[in-house]
């Protein structure tokens, strides 16, 4: 990661040396260099935290596999003298899986907030999540087998319930988080309508704190590819990068906004305002 910034560091150092006679320039370049180092350090710290979390999860899986091996060697139909060991191993296994659930949830949160994680790392995390799901299913199956053998383990019922509830809640949180991240809003109307709703004020768009956001339609940016304005003259008032969209006519001569690059189009604002006549 640091190698990517090496050319910038060299340029900064060269400029610093060339301007050594000018105190103000030196100070400005020093601040720029310090800022660059801070960015690098922040990115390195973010990546290291992700890697450390992955290591913790992988170590957890290793312990889980060892615990499963001990349970398999003992057998679920163990004699009374060995049942206590079986009970302890199953409880320990369940607690390990519960811990890994927590760590994977933390890891996914880190990925969601980090921009410096490669596709390879994201693939590794996806595989860890898949493995964890399999382990959750295995412990649920084990719990069922124990019930059939009339083997009760203190706290196991509560932990299993908590794992199920936690997974459900986690899935709901992830769905809601994804919905939030992908949510965008659009509106089209005449100049008068947009003014009445305080969406535009003079040449400004969405600057009035009393702008009626309920007037907008919410969509998923990955699914919104075009908007028919049902008008022969439409104009985009909000700020969106050139080349990320185009306005074409449909078969009836109405203007249709086509979004050609969603991520770029919504990079400046999540509110699309279109004025029509």
C-alpha positions, -999 to 999 in steps of 0.1 A, spaced: 0 0 0 28 25 9 44 19 -25 15 35 -42 22 68 -26 60 67 -31 60 89 -62 40 115 -43 64 114 -14 94 118 -38 78 148 -55 69 164 -22 105 159 -9 120 174 -41 98 205 -39 107 208 -2 144 209 -10 140 233 -40 121 258 -19 143 257 11 150 294 8 113 303 13 101 298 48 64 301 40 67 276 11 87 252 33 60 253 60 33 247 34 51 218 19 59 203 53 22 205 62 13 188 29 39 161 35 26 155 71 -9 154 58 1 128 32 19 107 58 -12 109 80 -34 96 51 -11 67 45 -9 59 82 -47 60 85 -52 37 55 -25 13 69 -42 12 103 -76 5 87 -63 -24 66 -43 -38 96 -75 -38 117 -93 -58 90 -64 -83 87 -62 -86 125 -100 -93 127 -96 -120 99 -68 -137 119 -90 -138 150 -119 -154 130 -95 -179 114 -81 -189 148 -116 -192 161 -125 -217 133 -93 -237 141 -105 -240 178 -140 -249 166 -127 -277 144 -106 -291 173 -137 -290 196 -157 -308 169 -130 -334 166 -131 -341 204 -169 -344 203 -168 -368 174 -142 -390 192 -163 -390 223 -196 -398 205 -230 -386 213 -239 -419 229 -211 -416 255 -212 -435 288 -221 -416 319 -185 -414 329 -178 -395 296 -209 -374 294 -196 -346 315 -167 -342 291 -191 -343 261 -212 -317 278 -183 -294 284 -170 -298 248 -203 -290 233 -208 -259 255 -172 -248 246 -179 -254 209 -211 -233 211 -194 -205 229 -166 -205 202 -192 -202 174 -210 -174 193 -177 -155 196 -170 -160 159 -205 -147 150 -195 -115 169 -162 -112 152 -176 -117 117 -202 -91 124 -174 -67 135 -154 -76 104 -183 -69 80 -188 -35 98 -151 -27 92 -154 -36 55 -185 -14 51 -166 16 66 -133 10 48 -125 21 12 -91 5 12 -100 -32 11 -92 -52 -21 -116 -75 -38 -95 -104 -27 -99 -95 9 -136 -91 5 -138 -125 -11 -119 -140 19 -144 -124 43 -173 -137 22 -159 -172 25 -154 -168 62 -190 -157 65 -201 -188 45 -181 -211 68 -196 -195 98 -231 -201 85 -222 -237 80 -209 -239 116 -241 -223 129 -261 -250 111 -239 -277 124 -243 -266 161 -281 -264 156 -280 -300 142 -258 -311 171 -283 -295 196 -311 -315 180 -292 -348 182 -284 -341 219 -321 -336 225 -328 -369 209 -303 -385 232 -319 -367 261 -286 -350 269 -292 -315 284 -264 -290 286 -267 -260 309 -269 -227 291 -269 -244 257 -306 -237 249 -301 -200 257 -269 -197 236 -286 -215 206 -316 -191 209 -293 -161 211 -273 -173 181 -305 -176 160 -318 -143 172 -285 -126 166 -282 -140 131 -317 -128 123 -311 -94 137 -277 -92 119 -294 -101 86 -320 -74 91 -293 -48 100 -274 -57 69 -305 -54 47 -314 -21 62 -277 -8 59 -276 -18 23 -310 -1 17 -297 30 33 -264 30 14 -282 25 -20 -311 49 -13 -315 79 -37 -343 103 -43 -356 120 -74 -383 145 -83 -395 163 -114 -419 191 -117 -424 226 -131 -405 255 -118 -435 267 -99 -441 233 -83 -405 230 -72 -405 265 -58 -437 259 -39 -421 228 -23 -389 249 -15 -368 224 -35 -354 253 -56 -348 288 -44 -336 311 -72 -307 292 -89 -300 271 -57 -312 235 -54 -320 218 -20 -304 246 0 -336 256 19 -338 237 53 -376 236 48 -374 218 14 -401 192 12 -382 159 10 -414 140 11 -421 153 -24 -393 130 -37 -395 94 -48 -371 70 -31 -353 44 -52 -324 20 -52 -296 36 -72 -286 2 -86 -321 -3 -100 -329 32 -112 -316 33 -147 -340 57 -164 -368 82 -156 -395 92 -180 -403 129 -173 -434 128 -195 -423 162 -208 -409 174 -241 -385 197 -223 -367 185 -192 -336 200 -174 -315 185 -146 -311 212 -119 -291 192 -93 -254 186 -97 -243 153 -114 -210 146 -133 -211 150 -171 -210 117 -189 -228 99 -161 -262 104 -177 -280 116 -209 -314 128 -219 -331 111 -249 -365 112 -264 -389 83 -263 -413 72 -291 -437 99 -281 -412 127 -280 -409 129 -242 -376 134 -225 -362 104 -207 -332 106 -183 -309 76 -187 -283 71 -160 -253 55 -176 -230 54 -146 -249 51 -113 -220 54 -89 -206 84 -106 -240 100 -111 -249 99 -74 -214 107 -62 -222 144 -56 -257 143 -43 -284 117 -36 -312 141 -46 -320 144 -83 -341 174 -93 -355 177 -128 -374 208 -140 -400 201 -167 -424 222 -188 
